[in-house]
Amino acid sequence: MSMETLEFTHIILSGCCIPAALYLGWLLTETRYSLAAKRRLFDRKPFSCRPCLTFHFGWILSGLAALVIDDLPFFVSGAIASFFVWIVLEIENRSKIKK
């Protein structure tokens, strides 16, 4: 692959992994598709916790994308970004509980 194609692929994948993780985390914890509501097996963390599930989807999707493009630094940056997203969602979740 040329360098321009590789850069374009990085931009597209990095723009998809975290938003997809955020969407899946929301969808599977806070809607009628909630895993915890469907089965008792999933009524525990990380399946019932939006920040936790989003974090796990984030690093898994980043890992899969890194495998596809064969780039370990992409996985590391995706895992770090997933951790920061987890921190933000955890703070948001705690502020909801206090109100």
Summary of the structure (lengths in Angstrom):
residues: 99
radius of gyration: 15.3
end to end distance: 51.8
largest distance: 52.2
contacts: 293
relative contact order: 0.15
helix: 83%
strand: 0%
